[in-house]
Amino acid sequence: MITKTQVKIILILLDNAGYAEWQIAQMLRMEESNLNRILGILVKMGTIYKGKSRISKRPHKKKGNYSEVPYYLKRDLKALKKIIRALIESERTEIWFILSLIWKSEFLESMRTKFGNDVNLAVQDELKQDPIFSDTFYANLINQGTFLDPTTVHACAVSSPSVKKEERGEIRKWYEENYLFKMEHFYPEESKLKFMNSE
C-alpha cells in the first residue's frame, strides 16, 4: 500500500510535464525536506523515476545557472500495473475518481501510443484480481474493455455505495484545489485550460 501523499504524487505526475521536488512539495503544501524519502519509496517501487537535469524553474534571489531534476511516472506496462495495484489497495473509497483521472491523462495517452491495447489489458488484469471488481457487472465491463471509458467510470461511480459515502473525499478536494494552484503558479499562460467537471 501507499500513503495518501504518494497517491497525490502519482496524480501530480499524470500530465507528463515532470516536476522537481520543490514543485511537488508546493503542490502538496509540505516542506521539501520531508519529501525526499517519500519520493524515494516510489522510485524503489519502480513507479516513478528521475529525469534528466534541466534549467531550474524555481525563482532565485541571486542570478546564476541553477538546475533541477524532475520526476516522472515510469512509462512501461510493469510500472503501470504496480501503480494500479497500489492505488486500488490504498484508496478504495476514491478509486473510481482516481481511475477516471488516470484514464484521460497525458500519461496514459502516451502509454497507449507506445503499447497500444496492451495498456487496456494491463489495467484490466490488475482490476480483475481485486474483490472490489469481482461483481459480475464490473467483470463484464472489464472483459468488454469498456470499463475505463470516462462515461462508464462515471456511471460505475454513481452506482457504487462506497463512492456515495465520500463523493468529495480528501483526494478529490485536494486535486481540485491543486489544479488551480498548479495553473496559477506554474502555467499562468494556460490558466484557461479546460478542467474536469467537479460536480
C-alpha positions as CSV (number, residue, x, y, z in Angstrom):
1,M,0.0,0.0,0.0
2,I,1.0,3.6,-0.4
3,T,0.1,6.7,1.5
4,K,-2.3,9.5,0.5
5,T,0.7,11.7,-0.1
6,Q,2.1,9.2,-2.5
7,V,-1.3,8.8,-4.2
8,K,-1.2,12.6,-4.7
9,I,2.3,12.5,-6.1
10,I,1.1,10.0,-8.8
11,L,-1.8,12.3,-9.7
12,I,0.5,15.3,-9.9
13,L,2.8,13.4,-12.4
14,L,-0.1,12.3,-14.7
15,D,0.4,15.3,-17.0
16,N,3.9,14.1,-18.1
17,A,5.3,17.6,-17.5
18,G,7.8,16.4,-15.0
19,Y,8.1,18.2,-11.6
20,A,11.1,18.9,-9.4
21,E,11.0,18.1,-5.7
22,W,10.3,21.8,-4.8
23,Q,7.3,22.0,-7.1
24,I,5.8,18.7,-5.8
25,A,6.3,20.0,-2.2
26,Q,4.5,23.2,-3.0
27,M,1.6,21.3,-4.6
28,L,1.4,19.0,-1.5
29,R,1.7,22.0,0.9
30,M,4.6,20.4,2.7
31,E,8.2,21.0,3.5
32,E,10.6,20.0,0.7
33,S,12.9,18.4,3.3
34,N,10.1,15.9,4.2
35,L,9.5,14.8,0.7
36,N,12.8,13.1,-0.4
37,R,12.1,9.9,1.5
38,I,8.5,9.7,0.2
39,L,9.7,10.1,-3.4
40,G,12.4,7.6,-2.8
41,I,9.9,4.9,-1.9
42,L,8.0,5.4,-5.1
43,V,11.3,5.3,-7.1
44,K,12.3,2.0,-5.4
45,M,8.8,0.6,-6.2
46,G,9.6,1.3,-9.8
47,T,6.6,3.6,-10.4
48,I,8.4,6.9,-10.8
49,Y,11.9,8.0,-11.9
50,K,14.2,11.0,-12.0
51,G,14.5,12.6,-15.4
52,K,17.5,14.4,-16.9
53,S,18.6,17.6,-15.2
54,R,17.1,20.8,-16.6
55,I,17.3,24.5,-16.1
56,S,15.6,25.3,-12.8
57,K,12.2,27.0,-12.9
58,R,12.5,28.0,-9.3
59,P,12.7,31.7,-8.5
60,H,16.1,32.6,-7.1
61,K,17.3,35.7,-5.4
62,K,20.7,35.6,-7.0
63,K,21.4,35.3,-10.7
64,G,23.1,32.2,-11.8
65,N,22.8,28.9,-13.6
66,Y,20.5,26.7,-11.5
67,S,19.4,23.2,-12.3
68,E,16.8,20.8,-11.0
69,V,15.8,17.2,-11.6
70,P,12.2,16.5,-12.5
71,Y,10.3,13.3,-11.6
72,Y,8.1,11.4,-14.0
73,L,5.8,8.4,-13.9
74,K,7.6,5.4,-15.4
75,R,6.1,4.6,-18.7
76,D,6.1,0.8,-19.0
77,L,3.5,-1.8,-18.5
78,K,5.0,-3.3,-15.4
79,A,5.1,0.1,-13.7
80,L,1.5,0.8,-14.8
81,K,0.3,-2.4,-13.2
82,K,2.1,-1.5,-10.0
83,I,0.5,1.9,-10.0
84,I,-3.0,0.5,-10.5
85,R,-2.4,-2.2,-7.8
86,A,-1.1,0.3,-5.3
87,L,-4.0,2.7,-5.9
88,I,-6.6,0.0,-5.5
89,E,-5.1,-1.2,-2.3
90,S,-4.7,2.2,-0.8
91,E,-7.7,4.3,-2.0
92,R,-10.8,2.0,-2.3
93,T,-13.3,4.7,-1.4
94,E,-12.0,7.1,-4.1
95,I,-10.7,4.6,-6.6
96,W,-13.4,5.5,-9.2
97,F,-12.4,9.1,-9.2
98,I,-8.7,8.3,-9.4
99,L,-9.2,5.8,-12.2
100,S,-11.1,8.4,-14.2
101,L,-8.2,10.8,-13.9
102,I,-5.7,8.2,-15.0
103,W,-7.7,7.1,-17.9
104,K,-7.9,10.5,-19.5
105,S,-4.4,11.6,-18.6
106,E,-1.5,12.5,-20.8
107,F,0.4,9.7,-19.1
108,L,-1.9,7.0,-20.2
109,E,-2.3,8.6,-23.7
110,S,1.5,8.3,-24.1
111,M,1.3,4.7,-22.9
112,R,-1.3,3.9,-25.4
113,T,0.8,5.4,-28.2
114,K,3.7,3.2,-27.1
115,F,1.9,0.0,-26.2
116,G,-1.5,0.1,-27.9
117,N,-4.2,-2.1,-26.5
118,D,-1.7,-3.8,-24.1
119,V,-2.3,-0.8,-21.8
120,N,-6.0,-1.6,-21.5
121,L,-5.2,-5.3,-20.9
122,A,-2.6,-4.5,-18.2
123,V,-5.1,-2.3,-16.3
124,Q,-7.9,-4.9,-16.7
125,D,-5.6,-7.7,-15.4
126,E,-5.0,-5.7,-12.2
127,L,-8.7,-4.9,-11.7
128,K,-9.8,-8.5,-12.2
129,Q,-7.6,-9.6,-9.3
130,D,-9.3,-7.4,-6.8
131,P,-12.5,-8.3,-4.9
132,I,-14.0,-4.9,-5.4
133,F,-14.3,-5.6,-9.1
134,S,-15.3,-9.2,-8.8
135,D,-19.0,-8.4,-9.2
136,T,-20.5,-9.8,-12.5
137,F,-21.5,-6.3,-13.6
138,Y,-17.9,-5.0,-13.3
139,A,-16.4,-8.2,-14.6
140,N,-18.4,-7.9,-17.8
141,L,-17.4,-4.3,-18.3
142,I,-13.7,-5.2,-17.8
143,N,-13.9,-8.1,-20.2
144,Q,-15.6,-5.8,-22.8
145,G,-12.7,-3.4,-22.5
146,T,-15.2,-0.5,-21.9
147,F,-14.8,-0.4,-18.1
148,L,-12.5,2.6,-18.0
149,D,-14.2,4.7,-20.6
150,P,-14.8,8.0,-18.8
151,T,-18.5,7.8,-19.2
152,T,-18.5,4.2,-17.9
153,V,-16.3,5.1,-15.0
154,H,-18.7,7.9,-14.0
155,A,-21.7,5.5,-14.2
156,C,-19.9,3.0,-12.0
157,A,-19.0,5.7,-9.5
158,V,-22.6,6.8,-9.3
159,S,-23.8,3.2,-8.7
160,S,-21.0,2.4,-6.2
161,P,-22.1,2.6,-2.5
162,S,-18.5,3.2,-1.4
163,V,-18.3,6.3,-3.6
164,K,-21.6,7.7,-2.5
165,K,-20.3,7.8,1.1
166,E,-17.4,10.1,0.1
167,E,-18.2,11.7,-3.2
168,R,-15.8,14.6,-2.4
169,G,-13.2,12.8,-0.3
170,E,-9.7,14.1,0.6
171,I,-8.1,13.2,-2.7
172,R,-10.7,14.8,-4.8
173,K,-10.8,18.0,-2.8
174,W,-7.0,18.2,-2.9
175,Y,-6.9,17.5,-6.6
176,E,-9.4,20.3,-7.5
177,E,-7.6,22.8,-5.3
178,N,-4.2,21.7,-6.6
179,Y,-5.2,22.1,-10.2
180,L,-5.9,25.7,-9.6
181,F,-2.7,26.2,-7.7
182,K,-0.6,24.4,-10.4
183,M,-2.1,26.5,-13.2
184,E,-1.7,29.8,-11.3
185,H,1.9,29.2,-10.2
186,F,3.5,27.0,-12.9
187,Y,1.3,27.6,-16.0
188,P,-0.3,31.0,-15.8
189,E,-0.4,31.3,-19.6
190,E,-2.5,28.2,-19.7
191,S,-4.8,29.0,-16.8
192,K,-7.9,28.9,-19.0
193,L,-7.4,25.2,-20.0
194,K,-10.5,23.1,-19.6
195,F,-10.7,21.4,-16.2
196,M,-12.7,18.4,-15.4
197,N,-16.3,18.9,-14.2
198,S,-16.2,18.7,-10.4
199,E,-19.9,18.2,-10.0
